Amino acid sequence: MTATAEHMLDVSELLRPEPSFATKPIVQFRDYTIDPTDPIKERVRKLYHEMHTQMTVDFVKERRANWLKFDKFKATMMEAVTKMSNFLDQSDPDVDTPNIMHGFQTAEGIRKEHPDKGWFQLAGLIHDVGKILHLYGEPQWATTGDTFPVGCEWGPSVVYRDTSFRDNPDGKHPVYSTKNGMYKPHCGLENVLMSWGHDEYIYQVLKHNKSTLPDEALYMVRFHSFYPWHSSGDYMHLCNEKDLKMLPWVLEFNKYDLYTKTDDDLPDVEALKPYYQSLIDQYIPGVLEW
């Protein structure tokens, strides 16, 4: 597999049939149809409109400069996970329960099918912990939702692409509005400036605190919301060999992240904590800087 072809990979080749553990038909997940009469759909649409209007190169650089000082607070990873019991994701059309439940649902789904991969299970537990941004002042539109690169043309499969970017000034920029934008072809996603939100933040927290999670797990947490890439094949012209090597792992993770979502049959968080604390002690021990 090389990174020289324009469309070097058809992600559909990596997708598996409908998972047996899906909590509803897969066509009912991620329903972003516009329906002003549906309060949840309208809530989601408005959040993305605000995100896509204000998520510019300058905004992302400013938020990175602010948050990546890691001077906001200190907490263990389990303490941060527990804080997700106070967070409801306004961008998610599929569930309306505290985010801590989704973290444990994802982790337990992975644990059932990958019992020998503790690092994978831990990635499932912590992948959304970056949403702690909102509990410390960030608006939800700069915390949740799908991610995408800034500084280049928006991919065709970005949610609400044709309607919600109209007032984003980067769309009129002579460089940022072009296909490659401020990047070189096949520069690698590690060299791409992603929209600011929980994915990038938790990845940077893990790197700053010297987590020993493998690259596969780091890709999962950093790009799990990058649906235009991992589920639609957009932005392949920016990918390098490492990105393509990691893509199957991100897709494998996505099965559990998406299809274990349910407001019913919620996990017993307190009963599960000791097991996941043992994984945290192995890969992300101690008090972390956030």
Disulfide bonds with the S-S distance in Angstrom:
none
